[in-house]
Amino acid sequence: MIALSLWSFRGMALLAGALALSWWLWRRIRREDPLRFLAQRLEHDAGDPYRGWVQNAFLVVTGNCDYGHLPRGEAVRMLSSWWDVHGPNEHRRMLAELAESGRPDNAWDLLRFVLLMRLGVAAGYVDDAGAWAGIRPIARRLQAAYGDWPAMAHAYLLARRQARGLAADGTEDDASTQAIRDNIAHLHGGRWAQLPWSTPLGDG
């Protein structure tokens, strides 16, 4: 009787272990690839012409992702180290500074507004729908100020070189600035050709 009880106990333990292992393996198989997730969210949002237009602007900098869908920890780190933004109040204040920074054709500040707003989504400082609504007037300002995608992108690139103390002709471009040049070339032969600069951005 005792032997039977021990066997039953061991059998139950083995069964529990097997179930636990099966659950762990299932979780490993089902776990979402982060890069795939970012690509899927980008594609999903591109189904809306307004959001697709905004993507075509911020992809100049991000290359292949929407900062709004980054892991929260990564977004908080980027806001802290790149922007010196450590919470929702500082996030709102920085957005206001960028939106009111002067000329309506200031691609440097307006594109950074878009990037900062999307990072705020990932950090939990603003909800996704609110971020898209907040970006709309900035997108309209960009659209009104420039004649096409390359004009906007090169205005941003020139201002970025100036801000980083690099030669305006690109001869001193660092790795991150070269990456932006590569992004522009990729967009020029792809997404920019598929969505006109003059796409109506809607009323929201």
N, C-alpha and C positions, 0 to 999 in steps of 0.2 A: 504493500500500500504506500509505504514511504517512497520506495523506488518509483512507483507510478506517479506520485506527486512531484518528485524531483524532475522526472521526465517531462511532465506537463509544464512545470515552471520553466525548464530550459527551452521547451518547445515554444512557449509563449514569448520568451525573451528573444529567441531566434526570429520568430515571426515579427515581433515588434522592430527588431533591428533591420530585417529585410524591408519592412514597410517604410522605415525611416530612410533607408538607403534609396529606395525607389522614389520617395518624395523628393529627396535631395537631387537625384539625377533628373527628375522631371523639371524641377526648378531651374537646373543648369541648362537644360535643353530649351526651355521656354523663355529664359532670360533674354530681354531685348538687347540687341547690339546697339550701343549708344549712337554710333555713326549712322546706322540704318534708321534709327528712330528720328534723328535730326533730318535726314533726307526725306523721310516720309512726311514729317510735319511741314517741311518746306514745300513739298509737292502739294500737300493738301491745301495750304494757305494760298498757293499760287492759282488755285482754281477761282479765286475771287480777283477780278482785274485790279481793284485798288490795292489789295495786299500784294499781288504779283508785281505791281509797279513799285511799291515801297521796297520789296525784296530786290528788285533790279537796281535800286539805289544803294542799299546797305551792303549788297554782295560785293560792291567795289572794295569794301574793307574786309568783310568776313570771309569772302571766297566761296564758301559752300554751306553756310549754316545761318540760322536765325538765332541770335543770342538769347532771344526770349525763351528758347527751349533747352538751354544748357542746364546741367545739374545746378541746384541751388548753391552748393558750396563753391563751385567754380565761378558762378556769377558774383557772389559776395566777394570772393577774392579779387576778381577783376575790378569791381567797383572800388574796392578799398585801395588796391595798389596802383591802378591806372588813373582813377578819378578822385581819390581821397574822399570818397562817399562811403559813409559808415552806417547809414540808416535811411528810412523813408523821408525824414525831414530834409536831410542834406540832398537826397535824390531830387525832391521837388524843387529845392532852391537852385540846384545846378541846372535843371531843365529850364527854369525861368530865365536864368542868366544866358543860356545858349539861345533861347527863343527871342530874347530882347537885345541881342548883342550888336545890333546896328543894321548894316545894309541888308536889304531883302535878298540879294544875290550872294550871300555869304555861305557858299557850299560847305566850307570847313565847319562852321558852327551848326548849320542845319543838319548835315549828315551825322555829326556827333550827337545832336539831339535825338535823332532816330535810334542810334546805337545805344545811347544811355537809356532811352525809354524801354527798349527791348530787354536790356540787361535788368532793368527794374522788374520786369515780369518774372524772369527766372529767379530773382532774389526774393520775390514775394512782396515788393514794395508797391506794385500796381497790378491790377488784374489785366488779363490779356485783352478783353474787349475795350477796357478803358485806355489801354496803351494805343491800340489801333485808332481809336477816336482822337486821342491827343496828338497823334502823328499827322492826321489828315491836313490840318492847316499848314503844317511845315512842308508836307509834300506838295501842297498847292503853291507855296512860295517858291520851292525849287523849280516846279514846272513852269511857273510864270517867269522866272529869272533866266532860264537857259533854254536854248533852242533844241537841244537833243541830248541823248545820253552821254556821248563823248565830251560835250562841252561842260556838263555838270561834273563829270568824273575828273577831267583834267583841271578844272578850277579847284576841286578838292585836293588833288595831288599837288598842285603848285603851292597851295596854302600850307599843306602838310610839310613840304620841303622847307618852306620859309620858317615854320614853327620849330623845325628840328635843326635849323641852321645848315641845310644842305643846298648845294648849287641848284639853281632853278632849271638848268638844262638837263638834270638827271645824271650828270657825270659822277656825283658823289653819293648816289642813292645807297642806303644801307639795305640789309636783307629784308626788313619789313616793308620798306618803300618799294623795293623790287617786287615783292609779293603782290602789292597793290597794282603795280603795272601789269603783272601777269593776270591778275583778276580782270582788269579792264580789257585785256586782249581776249580773254576767254569769253567774257560777256558780249563783246563786240561781235564775235562770230556765232553767238548762241542766243541767249535770252533777249538781248536788246533787239535782235532782228525779228523776234516773235511777238513782242509787245511794244507798240508805238509809244514814243515819248508823250504824245498828245492824248493818250488814253484818258477818258473822263474819269475823274477821281471820286465822283459821287458826292452826295450831301451828307451821308452818314446818319 
